[in-house]
Amino acid sequence: MTARPPDTTLALIGEALRLGSLHLRQTLTLARLETNGNIGAILGLVALLGAAVLALIVAFFLLLAAAVKALAAIIGSEALAAVIVAAPFALASLVLLVLGLRRMALENLEPKRTERQMAKDAAALRGLGHAGSGATLPPRSS
């Protein structure tokens, strides 16, 4: 059995770097392959979900049309039946519109938390001005 000659430290470092870079390349290749497969699967699932949502919307509108026809057969007026079926949806849209407009009012868009925090910071700085070097901040004007 022949003894292997001892490698130098520089040779061992070079071999470690070569093997490390080979491992990194193989890991990145594997990650790229998995990512490409995952993206394809996600796109397929999004397409299926979109088709399901579209089918659900179509089914909902067909159900509403059937409700209008059935109610029209009972009361004898298709126009009145359409108004009766549409009324809850119109009421729900009106409620959502009012709630949305109320939330979008200018006073609701003001940065109240920031104003409170700035007032606290100014008060803290005023307190430091009195206790420290004798310099004071002017009073806050609102």
C-alpha positions as CSV (number, residue, x, y, z in Angstrom):
1,M,0.0,0.0,0.0
2,T,1.5,3.3,-1.1
3,A,1.1,6.3,1.0
4,R,-0.5,9.3,-0.6
5,P,1.7,12.4,-0.5
6,P,0.4,15.1,1.9
7,D,-1.3,17.9,0.0
8,T,-0.3,21.5,0.7
9,T,-2.6,23.8,2.5
10,L,-3.0,25.9,-0.6
11,A,-4.0,22.8,-2.6
12,L,-6.5,21.9,0.0
13,I,-8.0,25.4,0.0
14,G,-8.2,25.3,-3.8
15,E,-10.0,21.9,-3.8
16,A,-12.4,23.1,-1.1
17,L,-13.2,26.2,-3.2
18,R,-13.7,24.1,-6.3
19,L,-16.0,21.7,-4.6
20,G,-17.9,24.5,-2.9
21,S,-18.5,26.3,-6.2
22,L,-19.6,23.0,-7.8
23,H,-22.1,22.4,-5.0
24,L,-23.4,26.0,-5.3
25,R,-23.9,25.6,-9.1
26,Q,-25.7,22.3,-8.6
27,T,-27.9,23.8,-5.9
28,L,-28.8,26.8,-8.0
29,T,-29.6,24.6,-11.0
30,L,-31.9,22.5,-8.8
31,A,-33.6,25.6,-7.4
32,R,-34.2,27.0,-11.0
33,L,-35.7,23.7,-12.1
34,E,-38.0,23.5,-9.1
35,T,-39.0,27.2,-9.5
36,N,-39.9,26.7,-13.1
37,G,-42.0,23.7,-12.3
38,N,-43.7,25.6,-9.4
39,I,-44.5,28.6,-11.6
40,G,-46.1,26.4,-14.2
41,A,-48.2,24.7,-11.5
42,I,-49.2,28.1,-10.0
43,L,-50.2,29.4,-13.4
44,G,-52.3,26.3,-14.0
45,L,-54.0,26.7,-10.6
46,V,-54.7,30.4,-11.3
47,A,-56.2,29.6,-14.6
48,L,-58.5,27.0,-13.0
49,L,-59.5,29.4,-10.2
50,G,-60.3,32.1,-12.8
51,A,-62.4,29.6,-14.8
52,A,-64.2,28.6,-11.6
53,V,-64.9,32.2,-10.6
54,L,-66.2,32.9,-14.1
55,A,-68.5,29.8,-14.0
56,L,-69.8,30.9,-10.5
57,I,-70.6,34.4,-11.8
58,V,-72.4,33.0,-14.8
59,A,-74.4,30.6,-12.6
60,F,-75.3,33.4,-10.2
61,F,-76.7,35.5,-13.1
62,L,-78.6,32.5,-14.5
63,L,-80.1,32.0,-11.0
64,L,-81.1,35.6,-10.8
65,A,-82.7,35.4,-14.3
66,A,-84.6,32.2,-13.2
67,A,-85.8,34.0,-10.0
68,V,-87.1,36.9,-12.1
69,K,-88.9,34.5,-14.5
70,A,-90.4,32.5,-11.6
71,L,-91.6,35.6,-9.8
72,A,-93.0,37.0,-13.0
73,A,-95.0,33.8,-13.5
74,I,-96.4,34.3,-10.0
75,I,-97.2,38.0,-10.1
76,G,-97.8,38.4,-13.8
77,S,-95.3,41.2,-14.5
78,E,-91.8,40.6,-15.5
79,A,-90.8,44.2,-15.0
80,L,-92.1,44.2,-11.4
81,A,-90.4,40.8,-10.8
82,A,-87.0,42.3,-12.0
83,V,-87.4,45.2,-9.7
84,I,-88.2,43.0,-6.7
85,V,-85.2,40.7,-7.4
86,A,-82.8,43.7,-8.0
87,A,-83.9,45.7,-5.0
88,P,-81.8,43.8,-2.4
89,F,-78.7,44.2,-4.6
90,A,-79.4,47.9,-5.2
91,L,-79.8,48.4,-1.4
92,A,-76.6,46.5,-0.7
93,S,-74.7,48.7,-3.2
94,L,-76.1,51.9,-1.7
95,V,-75.0,50.8,1.8
96,L,-71.5,50.0,0.5
97,L,-71.3,53.3,-1.4
98,V,-72.3,55.3,1.7
99,L,-69.7,53.4,3.8
100,G,-67.0,53.9,1.2
101,L,-67.7,57.6,0.9
102,R,-67.7,58.0,4.7
103,R,-64.3,56.2,5.0
104,M,-62.9,58.4,2.2
105,A,-63.9,61.7,3.8
106,L,-61.0,64.1,4.2
107,E,-61.0,64.1,8.0
108,N,-60.5,60.3,7.9
109,L,-57.5,60.7,5.6
110,E,-55.6,63.0,7.9
111,P,-52.6,61.4,9.7
112,K,-53.9,61.7,13.2
113,R,-51.5,59.2,14.8
114,T,-48.6,61.2,13.3
115,E,-49.9,64.4,14.6
116,R,-50.3,63.0,18.1
117,Q,-46.8,61.6,18.0
118,M,-45.3,64.9,16.8
119,A,-47.1,66.7,19.6
120,K,-45.7,64.2,22.1
121,D,-42.2,64.7,20.6
122,A,-42.5,68.5,20.8
123,A,-43.6,68.3,24.4
124,A,-40.7,66.1,25.2
125,L,-38.3,68.5,23.5
126,R,-39.7,71.4,25.3
127,G,-39.1,69.5,28.6
128,L,-35.5,68.9,27.6
129,G,-35.0,72.5,26.7
130,H,-36.0,73.7,30.2
131,A,-33.9,71.2,32.0
132,G,-30.8,71.4,29.8
133,S,-28.7,74.2,28.4
134,G,-31.2,77.0,28.9
135,A,-32.3,76.9,25.3
136,T,-36.0,76.6,24.8
137,L,-38.3,75.9,22.0
138,P,-41.0,78.5,21.1
139,P,-44.5,77.5,22.1
140,R,-46.6,75.5,19.6
141,S,-48.9,77.6,17.5
142,S,-52.0,75.8,16.3
